[in-house]
């Protein structure tokens, strides 16, 4: 019986989350599952809210851009563990176990028996990429990210995102910098549904951001930076199996949890090299999960 779970934009097989010795969110009651997947909520917000600009200058007439953005995200050690809270009588005082990005899960000995916590992916960094297209008109740019919702056997997944940007410095011609404001929204849906209801799991990530960024063009070189406010949320529905038999009154039900990511503000600093219609850019994003991006863009 095949089971799937995508974590990083249709890349990682869900067999890891429900297979023996793998990641098992279905092992956890809702209050523990929230802490287990919280770093994933943070990561998806970090991922979707990165790599959205390299220039604050927006064409006055018409412009078009196709970009491929690579990202390298560092997962801090504090987000690879969480404090366990079994809520059962007795125990050996377990404090920490793995989140979805951590290593080996721990166990807790209670009066009701052993509680075995799931392991994580064992990752400290995540390399990933995304593509996006942008069109601009009269100082306003619309950016789109899209993957149609498709079904692969038991798995359904898709994403949609957009960014709306406007150059405000066009109203102040004496400013020495180009300045723009940008609004971002991205959503990712992943659902695994089979004939066996105990295999059910659904992830819906929604991410919002607003930034102000500026750039200065020096010949072929563009220097840019920005400040961004953002929020990320992950809604998870899953079937709680309670394989350890610790919570019999809660077992064999579908639970819905909503988890907010840690990201709220970020600072972006970067530079780009513009060679006719071809642009290479790199930047660093300072937030709860520091991320470096490198992009290749074709602009017309």
C-alpha positions as CSV (number, residue, x, y, z in Angstrom):
1,X,0.0,0.0,0.0
2,X,1.5,3.2,-1.1
3,X,1.4,6.3,1.0
4,X,2.8,9.7,0.0
5,X,3.6,12.9,1.8
6,X,5.3,15.8,0.0
7,X,7.2,18.3,2.2
8,X,9.4,20.2,-0.2
9,X,7.4,21.2,-3.3
10,X,6.6,17.7,-4.6
11,X,10.1,16.5,-4.0
12,X,10.2,14.2,-1.0
13,X,8.1,11.0,-1.0
14,X,5.5,10.6,1.7
15,X,6.5,7.1,2.3
16,X,9.0,8.5,4.9
17,X,6.2,9.9,7.0
18,X,4.1,6.8,7.4
19,X,6.6,4.0,6.9
20,X,8.2,1.9,9.6
21,X,11.0,3.9,11.4
22,X,10.1,7.0,9.3
23,X,8.3,10.2,10.1
24,X,4.9,9.4,11.6
25,X,2.8,12.4,12.4
26,X,-0.1,9.9,12.9
27,X,1.7,8.9,16.1
28,X,1.1,12.2,17.8
29,X,-2.0,13.8,19.5
30,X,-2.9,17.2,18.2
31,X,-0.9,19.3,20.8
32,X,2.3,17.3,20.1
33,X,1.7,17.3,16.3
34,X,1.6,21.1,16.3
35,X,5.1,21.4,17.8
36,X,6.4,18.6,15.5
37,X,5.4,20.3,12.3
38,X,5.8,24.0,13.4
39,X,9.3,24.2,11.8
40,X,7.8,23.1,8.5
41,X,5.3,25.9,8.7
42,X,8.2,28.3,9.2
43,X,10.2,26.8,6.4
44,X,7.3,27.0,3.8
45,X,6.9,30.7,4.7
46,X,10.6,31.2,4.3
47,X,10.7,29.4,1.0
48,X,7.7,31.1,-0.6
49,X,8.6,34.6,0.6
50,X,12.1,34.5,-0.8
51,X,13.6,35.4,-4.2
52,X,10.8,37.7,-5.2
53,X,12.9,40.7,-6.4
54,X,16.3,41.9,-7.4
55,X,15.5,45.4,-8.6
56,X,13.1,48.1,-7.4
57,X,13.0,49.7,-10.9
58,X,9.8,48.7,-12.8
59,X,9.3,49.4,-16.5
60,X,7.2,52.4,-17.3
61,X,5.8,50.7,-20.4
62,X,6.0,47.0,-20.7
63,X,8.3,44.4,-19.3
64,X,8.5,40.6,-19.0
65,X,10.7,38.4,-16.8
66,X,11.2,34.6,-16.4
67,X,13.2,33.6,-13.4
68,X,14.6,30.4,-11.9
69,X,15.4,30.9,-8.2
70,X,17.5,28.5,-6.1
71,X,17.4,28.7,-2.3
72,X,19.5,27.4,0.4
73,X,17.9,27.5,3.9
74,X,19.6,26.9,7.2
75,X,17.5,25.1,9.9
76,X,18.6,26.3,13.3
77,X,19.2,23.7,16.0
78,X,16.4,25.2,18.1
79,X,13.9,24.2,15.4
80,X,15.1,20.6,15.2
81,X,13.8,19.7,18.7
82,X,10.7,20.4,20.7
83,X,9.8,20.0,24.4
84,X,7.5,16.9,24.7
85,X,4.3,17.2,26.7
86,X,2.8,13.7,26.9
87,X,0.0,14.7,29.4
88,X,0.0,11.2,31.1
89,X,0.8,10.2,34.6
90,X,4.3,9.2,35.6
91,X,7.4,9.4,33.4
92,X,11.1,9.9,33.4
93,X,11.0,13.6,32.7
94,X,11.7,13.6,29.0
95,X,12.3,17.2,27.8
96,X,13.1,17.2,24.1
97,X,12.6,15.1,21.0
98,X,12.9,15.6,17.3
99,X,10.8,17.9,15.2
100,X,10.1,17.1,11.5
101,X,13.6,18.4,10.8
102,X,15.3,16.7,13.7
103,X,17.0,13.3,14.0
104,X,16.0,10.4,16.2
105,X,12.8,10.5,18.1
106,X,12.9,9.8,21.9
107,X,10.7,7.7,24.1
108,X,8.8,8.4,27.3
109,X,8.1,5.8,30.0
110,X,4.7,6.5,31.6
111,X,2.3,4.5,33.9
112,X,0.5,3.6,30.7
113,X,3.6,2.3,28.9
114,X,6.1,3.6,26.5
115,X,5.3,6.6,24.2
116,X,7.6,6.5,21.2
117,X,8.1,9.8,19.4
118,X,8.6,9.9,15.6
119,X,12.0,10.7,14.1
120,X,12.6,13.6,11.7
121,X,14.2,14.0,8.4
122,X,17.6,14.7,10.0
123,X,18.3,17.9,7.9
124,X,20.2,21.0,8.9
125,X,19.8,22.8,5.5
126,X,17.4,22.6,2.6
127,X,18.4,23.4,-1.0
128,X,15.4,24.0,-3.3
129,X,14.2,26.1,-6.2
130,X,11.2,27.6,-7.8
131,X,10.3,29.3,-11.1
132,X,8.3,32.5,-11.6
133,X,7.1,34.8,-14.3
134,X,6.5,38.5,-14.1
135,X,4.9,41.1,-16.3
136,X,5.0,44.8,-15.8
137,X,3.0,47.8,-17.1
138,X,3.1,51.5,-16.0
139,X,5.3,50.9,-13.0
140,X,3.3,48.0,-11.7
141,X,4.5,44.4,-11.8
142,X,2.5,41.1,-11.4
143,X,4.5,38.0,-10.5
144,X,3.0,34.5,-10.7
145,X,4.1,31.1,-9.4
146,X,1.9,28.2,-10.4
147,X,1.8,24.4,-10.4
148,X,-1.5,23.0,-11.4
149,X,-3.3,20.7,-8.8
150,X,-2.6,17.2,-10.1
151,X,-3.3,13.8,-8.7
152,X,-0.5,11.2,-8.6
153,X,-2.3,7.9,-7.6
154,X,-3.3,8.7,-4.0
155,X,-1.6,12.1,-3.8
156,X,-3.1,15.4,-4.9
157,X,-0.8,18.5,-4.9
158,X,-0.5,21.9,-6.4
159,X,0.6,25.5,-5.6
160,X,-0.4,29.0,-6.6
161,X,1.3,32.3,-5.7
162,X,1.4,35.9,-6.8
163,X,3.2,39.1,-6.1
164,X,2.0,42.6,-6.8
165,X,4.7,45.3,-6.9
166,X,4.6,49.1,-7.5
167,X,7.5,51.5,-7.9
168,X,6.8,54.5,-5.7
169,X,10.0,56.3,-6.5
170,X,8.5,57.1,-10.0
171,X,6.6,59.9,-8.2
172,X,9.8,61.4,-6.8
173,X,12.2,61.8,-9.7
174,X,14.9,63.4,-7.6
175,X,15.4,60.4,-5.4
176,X,18.8,58.7,-5.8
177,X,17.3,55.2,-5.4
178,X,14.6,53.2,-7.0
179,X,12.0,52.2,-4.3
180,X,9.1,49.8,-4.6
181,X,6.5,48.1,-2.4
182,X,5.4,44.5,-2.9
183,X,2.6,42.3,-1.7
184,X,3.0,38.5,-1.8
185,X,0.6,35.6,-1.3
186,X,1.5,31.9,-1.8
187,X,-0.4,28.7,-1.1
188,X,0.5,25.0,-1.3
189,X,-1.9,22.1,-1.1
190,X,-0.9,18.5,-0.5
191,X,-3.4,15.8,0.2
192,X,-3.0,12.0,0.5
193,X,-6.3,10.1,0.5
194,X,-6.7,6.4,-0.1
195,X,-9.4,3.8,0.5
196,X,-8.0,3.3,4.0
197,X,-9.1,6.3,6.1
198,X,-6.2,5.8,8.4
199,X,-3.8,6.9,5.6
200,X,-5.4,10.4,5.3
201,X,-3.2,13.4,5.6
202,X,-3.6,16.9,4.2
203,X,-1.4,20.0,4.3
204,X,-2.4,23.5,3.3
205,X,0.3,26.1,3.6
206,X,-0.7,29.8,3.2
207,X,1.9,32.6,3.3
208,X,1.7,36.3,3.2
209,X,4.3,39.1,3.0
210,X,4.6,42.8,2.4
211,X,7.9,44.5,1.8
212,X,9.6,47.7,0.9
213,X,12.8,47.4,-1.1
214,X,15.2,49.7,-2.8
215,X,17.9,49.3,-5.5
216,X,20.7,51.3,-7.1
217,X,22.0,50.6,-10.6
218,X,25.7,51.2,-11.1
219,X,26.4,50.3,-14.8
220,X,26.0,46.5,-15.0
221,X,25.7,46.1,-11.3
222,X,22.5,46.4,-9.3
223,X,22.7,46.6,-5.5
224,X,19.4,46.0,-3.6
225,X,17.9,45.5,-0.2
226,X,14.6,45.4,1.6
227,X,12.6,45.0,4.8
228,X,9.7,42.6,4.9
229,X,6.9,41.7,7.2
230,X,5.5,38.2,6.7
231,X,3.3,35.5,8.2
232,X,3.0,31.8,7.4
233,X,0.4,29.3,8.4
234,X,0.1,25.5,8.0
235,X,-3.3,23.7,8.3
236,X,-2.9,20.0,8.8
237,X,-5.5,17.3,8.8
238,X,-4.4,13.8,9.8
239,X,-5.7,10.5,11.2
240,X,-4.4,9.8,14.7
241,X,-3.7,6.1,15.1
242,X,-2.2,6.1,18.7
243,X,0.0,3.1,18.0
244,X,1.3,3.1,21.6
245,X,-2.2,2.8,23.0
246,X,-1.7,5.8,25.3
247,X,-4.7,7.9,24.3
248,X,-7.5,5.4,23.6
249,X,-10.3,8.0,23.9
250,X,-8.6,10.1,21.2
251,X,-7.5,7.4,18.8
252,X,-8.9,6.6,15.3
253,X,-10.1,10.1,14.5
254,X,-9.2,12.8,12.0
255,X,-7.8,15.9,13.7
256,X,-7.4,19.4,12.3
257,X,-4.6,21.6,13.5
258,X,-3.4,25.1,12.5
259,X,0.2,26.1,13.1
260,X,1.8,29.5,12.7
261,X,5.4,29.8,11.5
262,X,8.0,31.8,13.4
263,X,8.8,34.3,10.6
264,X,7.6,37.9,11.1
265,X,10.3,40.2,9.8
266,X,13.3,39.7,7.4
267,X,16.1,41.8,6.1
268,X,17.3,41.1,2.5
269,X,20.7,42.3,1.1
270,X,21.9,41.4,-2.4
271,X,23.4,42.3,-5.8
272,X,22.7,41.5,-9.4
273,X,24.6,41.5,-12.6
274,X,22.6,42.6,-15.7
275,X,24.0,41.5,-19.0
276,X,21.5,42.7,-21.6
277,X,18.4,40.5,-21.2
278,X,20.2,38.1,-18.9
279,X,20.5,38.8,-15.1
280,X,22.3,36.9,-12.4
281,X,21.4,37.8,-8.8
282,X,22.3,36.6,-5.2
283,X,21.1,37.7,-1.9
284,X,20.9,36.8,1.8
285,X,17.7,36.8,3.8
286,X,18.1,37.2,7.6
287,X,15.1,35.7,9.4
288,X,14.4,32.8,11.8
289,X,15.7,30.4,9.1
290,X,18.5,32.3,7.3
291,X,18.2,31.8,3.5
292,X,20.5,32.5,0.6
293,X,19.1,32.7,-2.9
294,X,20.7,32.7,-6.4
295,X,18.6,33.5,-9.4
296,X,18.9,33.4,-13.2
297,X,16.4,35.7,-15.0
298,X,15.6,36.5,-18.6
299,X,14.2,40.0,-19.0
300,X,12.6,41.7,-22.0
